[in-house]
């Protein structure tokens, strides 16, 4: 779901996992859990790459559209 609103994407994933019924709104506690999980994954990813550009930055860019972070997945030619 690239370019989707992060909350919409989280809700869709929660529905896929059976945590939300179709049309059920995203609960604040489920959103908080998802954001904590994303942050944890990003912290793990911070160890891969360098301080200027790493996997954690990529996770944050994809999930939150943070400007100046690499949001696209590089092709084989662009990979280090």
Secondary structure, 3 states (H helix, E strand, C coil): CCCCCHHHHHHHHHHHCCCCCCCCCCCHHHHHHHHHHHHHHHHHHCCCECCCCEHHHHHHHHHHCCCCCCCCCCCCCCCC
